[in-house]
Each structure stands twice: as structure tokens, then as C-alpha cells.
Amino acid sequence: QVQLVESGGGLVQPGGSLRLSCVASRRIISLNDMAWYRQAPGKQRELVATITTSGNRNYADSVKGRFTISRDNAENILYLQMNSLKPEDTAVYYCNRPRGFTPFAWGQGTQVTVSS
């Protein structure tokens, strides 16, 4: 069973930046379309960004122009660069396959808190 481990979250002021990482227990990052999701307290998990095996990227309107999804195929790591962070970006962030694909087991996620 694939294990996903997200890291890189933390407390940041509005306007700040963070880079999240997702490491898989098996070499699956480069072989699958991948995505970042987030879940804020009391809300459903939402899709933030996706990247296909060919490198095509898509973003939720709420993060377009501020977030960048990427991956290092050699290191089997998925990244999410988050700039110009806003309080409404506060959530637990997860990586997994995009909707429409059978998800891997969900990791613990990494907490991102944007607050002054």
C-alpha cells in the first residue's frame, strides 16, 4: 500500500510563502497524475491543484496565480509552492491522485495557518 507523507506546513503571516512537499513510499509520483487538496475546519476537502504525467497543470480559481504545483521525478517528490498566502488558505493540505482516479491511502496532511 502506498503511503503519502506531506510536510512543509506551518504558521505564516498574510502575504508570506510556504513550499509543501509530498513523498511517497513507492515510486508513484512520476507515474501518476497527482494533486494537492486542502480541508479547512468544518469544510469539505477541496481540490487545489493538479499535474498530469505530461506536466499539464490546473488550479482552483482561488489559488490561480499564487500557487504552483510541480514534481521532482528523480526524487519522487510532489511540491506545492504557495505565495501571497491569505488567511482563507488556512487548512490541512494533502496530496493524492486527482478526482476520477482511485485514491491512494490518505496521509496525515500538513497544517498551513495564515495569520498575523
JOZIKA-V11244 format. One record per residue. RES is the residue in one small letter. SS is DSSP state (hx for helix, st for strand, lp for the rest). PSI is psi in whole degrees, -180 to 180 (NA if undefined). Layout:
BEGIN
((RES & SS & PSI) (RES & SS & PSI))
END
This chain:
BEGIN
((q & lp & 134) (v & lp & 135) (q & lp & 134) (l & st & 133) (v & st & 115) (e & st & 147) (s & st & 171) (g & lp & -5) (g & lp & 177) (g & st & -169) (l & st & 128) (v & st & 149) (q & lp & 155) (p & lp & 138) (g & lp & -10) (g & lp & -177) (s & lp & 153) (l & st & 153) (r & st & 119) (l & st & 149) (s & st & 150) (c & st & 121) (v & st & 139) (a & st & 150) (s & lp & -18) (r & lp & 162) (r & lp & 83) (i & lp & -15) (i & lp & -44) (s & lp & -15) (l & lp & -4) (n & lp & 150) (d & lp & 138) (m & st & 164) (a & st & 159) (w & st & 139) (y & st & 166) (r & st & 153) (q & st & 116) (a & lp & 157) (p & lp & 130) (g & lp & 5) (k & lp & 162) (q & lp & 156) (r & lp & 134) (e & st & 149) (l & st & 130) (v & st & -48) (a & st & 150) (t & st & 153) (i & st & 131) (t & lp & 171) (t & lp & -25) (s & lp & 0) (g & lp & 4) (n & lp & 137) (r & st & 145) (n & st & 149) (y & st & 150) (a & lp & 147) (d & lp & -33) (s & lp & -18) (v & lp & -4) (k & lp & 132) (g & lp & -12) (r & lp & -33) (f & st & 148) (t & st & 125) (i & st & 139) (s & st & 174) (r & st & 155) (d & st & 102) (n & lp & -36) (a & lp & -38) (e & lp & -5) (n & lp & 46) (i & st & 138) (l & st & 138) (y & st & 157) (l & st & 107) (q & st & 123) (m & st & 117) (n & lp & 164) (s & lp & 49) (l & lp & 146) (k & lp & 157) (p & hx & -33) (e & hx & -6) (d & hx & -7) (t & lp & 123) (a & st & 172) (v & st & 130) (y & st & 137) (y & st & 152) (c & st & 152) (n & st & -172) (r & lp & 155) (p & lp & 164) (r & lp & 145) (g & lp & -14) (f & lp & 149) (t & lp & 120) (p & lp & 151) (f & lp & 170) (a & lp & 135) (w & lp & 139) (g & lp & -172) (q & lp & -18) (g & lp & 172) (t & st & 132) (q & st & 129) (v & st & 123) (t & st & 121) (v & st & 110) (s & lp & 148) (s & lp & NA))
END
